[in-house]
Amino acid sequence: MSKKPIYMSSIHQGGTENYYIQQALTDNALSTGGENVNQFENQLQGYLGNQCHVAALSSGTAAIHLGLILLGVQAGDEVICQSMTFSASANPILYQGATPVFIDSEDETWNLCPIALEKAIIDRIAKGKKPKVIIAVHLYGVPYQIEAIHAIANQYSIPVLEDSAEALGSSYKDQKCGTFGDIGILSFNGNKIITTSGGGALIAKSEEIKNKTIFYATQSKDNAPHYQHSYVGYNYKMSNICAAVGQGQMEVLEQHILSRRAIHDFYLELFDAIPDVKVYQVPNEDFYANCWLTVIIIQPNENKGFSNEGLQYFLEKENIEARPLWKPLHLQPVFEKYPYYGGKVAENLFNQGLCLPSGSNLTNEEKDRIYTVIKEYFK
Ligand SMILES: *Cc1c(COP(=O)(O)O)cnc(C)c1O
């Protein structure tokens, strides 16, 4: 009989989701928008602070798409994007008919490399086109080099779209991720730190931008007695039932973060004694990670034969899920024809990295199983 599966990041209910769903059902509020959406948005605004204005949407991808539209990205424009990320960070660039320009990672946070970023901006300007937007990602919940990246963005007056899909609850110098960019986005997909069963949010700096987001997200209906449209519209608003799930999830967000951070500590201790493995960590105390996923790098060591693929396979045999890191977008068939600036940092991370089970609902028994199998592999 095969062992019970251990997943990398599984759905973790808090317990009160059902209460809010019942409320929506009782109110017959089964649509996009509604009281549960308003309350969920308020919860997020309160949590993120920094006077942000949140519009709940149907997905993180939809939020990135509307973010690009709000920042004025049109066909033929160029948009800079971190290469080491999930494809959803960059797909909306193509929805707009714009061109992605990919940037390598740096060694510390594995996010946008400031040196490659500046080189790219200078070179794109010299080639005749100033990039319209910079998409910066907090990979696996680790904040990017906020000060260096925003200094460059300011110097060249290019707005930042902050992809915080993996980083709800992470912060830099006590300011929450999602509130640094000109526009921020969140995802509440099933695998993220909290779920709405599918959903996302756009974080704006003003009520005006929030309202504009909702305008585009609800088919761009002009203020008229009949259906009148002056702009292309989208159907991107969050469903009220999904927001009800989110309300319950917000009540356990802080607990989920603490659990995931405890799992991160468990791995730090486990790998402390294994010299060939490095655990992905924040560079210093200014950075606070939600530890959405714990990721390791296995230094290639031909004598011992250890590798990320080897460990993944070894865990898989015990029904424990582990996965490689995001494959850099400049190496993806759909994106490989677009410009890329940098070296091989992201590529090496992909070749050597592995994401380990990090769910907030991992039991001690499951941790014991993981511990034993990993120790066995590196014996
Ligand atoms: C999950 C994710 C997204 C997309 O969010 P969805 O809600 O799944 O559309 C975007 N960017 C990153 C980095 C993600 O991890």
The ligand as an ORCA input file, in Angstrom:
! r2SCAN-3c Opt
* xyz 0 1
  C       0.219     32.543     -8.634
  C       0.999     33.612     -9.263
  C       0.420     34.530    -10.159
  C      -0.966     34.379    -10.721
  O      -1.985     34.359     -9.812
  P      -3.371     33.609    -10.211
  O      -4.283     34.009     -9.098
  O      -3.083     32.144    -10.217
  O      -3.809     34.099    -11.546
  C       1.202     35.569    -10.634
  N       2.472     35.715    -10.268
  C       3.084     34.843     -9.436
  C       4.500     35.084     -9.051
  C       2.376     33.750     -8.921
  O       2.995     32.884     -8.126
*
